[in-house]
């Protein structure tokens, strides 16, 4: 698995965790903030390896 594939997989996993936390009866706002911060860091790192349009397509939910 390449670094780009690992970053995309991590981004998708974080997106799933954010959605799951938001669906809970009492979402943990601190955990949500941490997940979102980590997701943004992964996205920023992904943009170092891929041009912007390709990175955007890779992060679209359900595109894979």
Buried (B, 14 or more C-beta within 10 A) or exposed (E): EEEBEEBBEBBBEBBEBBEEBEEEEEEEEEEBEEBBEBBEEBBEBBBEEBEEEEBBEBBEEEEE
